[in-house]
Amino acid sequence: MTKLIYVIAGIVAILGAISVYIKMNNEEQDVKKSIMMIVGACIFLIAAAQALPLFFGL
């Protein structure tokens, strides 16, 4: 299960990087916010992958 969540976090990171690239090319104003949200989501997924087995014994 941990590896599955790592894969999902990787996919989120790749799609987020593409989204940020598009926003930077369109000169949108909320690029920094998007970067922080994507980094936060990836950190949450990695932390959840480590913590869930400890809580539920999976």
KATA-V386891 format. One record per helix or strand. SS is the DSSP state (H for helix, E for strand). FROM is the first residue (numbers start at 1). TO is the last residue. If there is no record, write none. Layout:
ss | from | to
SS | FROM | TO
SS | FROM | TO
//
This chain:
ss | from | to
H | 2 | 25
H | 31 | 56
//
